């Protein structure tokens, strides 16, 4: 009974929208339904990616686009990726079903450190915004001066 008290179930869900073909596969003793399509494969890849992104749910941009605005507002853009078997990049979203800090507490230290680093890299505070504003202003000034030189010649 003590091992059950510390046992935790972790599930990942991948959501995508698209066509599929349903077919019965099996024998006269047992028949299972199976769904075949690149869209089913993509949903499976999204489910597998939940482990890498340390989130319980990932969805494709196609699925995200079909959600109501109020549900979309609870989602965050995670990445733009090309999954195995595809040549087109897709944007993926997560919906945090529980606060990220609570989810982090359930993870191993390595995953928690990765999540903290991911949040650090994707959080844009005033200092970061000012730094990039300055870099963009410098780059724009250099482009403008180069453009002026080209027009003079």
N, C-alpha and C positions, 0 to 999 in steps of 0.2 A: 504494500500500500504506500510505503514511503517513496518508491520510485514513481508512482503515479502522481504524487503531489508536486513533483518538480517537472513532470512531462509537459511539454508545450507543443502545440500544433501550429505550424506556420504554413499559410497558404498564399499562393500568388495567383492573381487573375489577370489575364490578358484579354482586352476587348478590341475587336475590329469589326467593321461592317462591310459586307459584300456578298456575292453569290456563292452558292455551294451546291453540290450534287449529293443527294442522300441515296445510299444504297444498302441493301441487306447483304451482309457477308457472314458466312458460316456454313453449317452443315444441316442435315435434317434434324439433328439433336439440339443444336444451339444456333440461334441466329442473332447477330448484333447489327445495329444500325451503324453505318460509318458515313462520315461527311468528307468529301474530297473537293479541294479547291486551293488555289494559292492564298485565298483569304483565310481559310482555316489554318493554313501553315503560318501565316503572319500572326494570327491570334495566339498560336502556340509559341512562336518566337517572343512575342510580347510577354507571355506568361513566364517564360524562362528568364527574360531580362529583369523581371521583378527582383530576382536575387541580386543581380549586379547593381541595380539602382537602390536596393534596400527599401523598397516600397511594396505594399501589399497589392496594389492595383496599377496597371499601366494600360493606356488606351491610345489608339492611333488617332491621327488628326481626322480621319473619315468618321470615326465613331464620335469623337469630341464634337465635330460639327453638327451632329444630330441631337445633341443635348440642349435642353432649355438654357436660357441665359443664366437663370439662378443656379443651376447645377454647374454650368461652365465656370461661374465665379468661384466655385470651391476647388477648381482644378488649377494645377500649375504646369507650365511647359517644362519638360525635363531635358529634352535633347532633340537633335535632328540626326537620324541614323540611317544607315543602309543595312538591312538585315540580310543574312545569308539567303541566297536564292532570289534576290531582288537586285535590280540595278538602280531603282529610284529611291532617293532619300525620303523618309517620312518624319514628320514631327510627332513626338510622343509626349503624352501628358500623364500626370499622376493625380489622383484624388486622395488626399490624405484623410483616411477614415478616422484617424485619431491624431492628436497632436504629435508632431514629429519628435518632440522631446520624449514622449512616452514610448514611442516606437524605438527610439535610440536606446532606451534603458533595457530593452529586451534583447539587444544585439550583443555580439562579442565585442571586446575592445577594439579590434581591428576594423570592424564594420562601423562602429561608432566614430572612430577617428576619420574614416573615409567620409562618413556623412558630414561630420564637422567641416572637413576640408571642402566638400562639395558645396555646403552652405556658404562657407567663406568665399569661395570662388564665384558663386552666383548671387551674392548679396552685394548690392550697389549702394554704398552709403555716400554721404556728402563728400568725404575725402577722395574716394575713388572717382566720383563724378567730376570733381574739380580737376583731378589729375588728368583724366581723359579729355575734359574740355580744353585744358591747356595744350595737350598733345595734338588734339584736332585743330586748334587754332594755329599752332606752329606749322602743322602740315598744310593747312589752307593758305597760310601766308607764303610758304615756300612754293606752292603751286601757283599762286597768284603772281609771285615775282618771276617764276619761270615762264609763265604765260606772257607777261609783259615783255620779257627778253625776246621771246619767239616772235611777238608782233612787231618789235623794233627792227628785226633783221629782215 
